[in-house]
Amino acid sequence: MLKNSRGYFLLEALLALSVFSIVISGIGLALHALYTERFTIKQEREALQLLSNKMTIEAWGGDEGGSSYIRGQTAEFQWRMLEGGLCIEFTGKNGRTYRECDVRKQ
C-alpha cells in the first residue's frame, strides 16, 4: 500500500464514473434519434414504392380517386386526390407528417 494515501481514490472513481455515465447517456440519445430517422427513411421509401404501384395500376385503368388507407410494413398510409394528383400521407416514427405526391403531365 501507499504511505501517503489520503482517500482521493474513491472520489476520483466516482467522478470518473459520473463523467462516463453522462457521456454514455448522450451517446444513447444520439443513437435513438439516429434509429428513429433511419426508420422514417424506410417509411418514406415504402410510401414512394406504394405510390409508384398505385400510379401503375391507375395507368392500366385501375381504381380511381377517393381517400383510402393501406396498412404497409412500416406504417399506415392514406391515399388522397389532391391538386389533380394522387398523394400518399403518413405520420413517421419521428412524429412528423409526410406527404408524397405523383407528378402527372397535363
RAJO-V929605 format. One line per field, one symbol per residue. phi: phi as a letter, one per 40 degrees, with the letter a starting at -180 (. if undefined). psi: psi as a letter, one per 20 degrees, with the letter a starting at -180 (. if undefined). burial: # if it has 24 or more other ideal C-beta (glycine too) atoms within 12 Angstrom, else .. A space follows every 50 residues. Layout:
phi: ???
psi: ???
burial: ???
//
This chain:
phi: .ccccbgccccccccccccccccccccccccccccccccccccccccccc ccccccccccgccbfgbabbcccbabbbcacbfgbcbbbabcccgccbbb bcbbcc
psi: qqhkpjjiggggghgghggghggghghghghggggghhhhhgggghghgh ggghhgghhjkbqqaaprqpoahirpqpqqopkjrpqpqrprhiiqpqpp qroqp.
burial: .......................................#..##.###.# #..##..............#...##.####.....#####.#.....### .#....
//
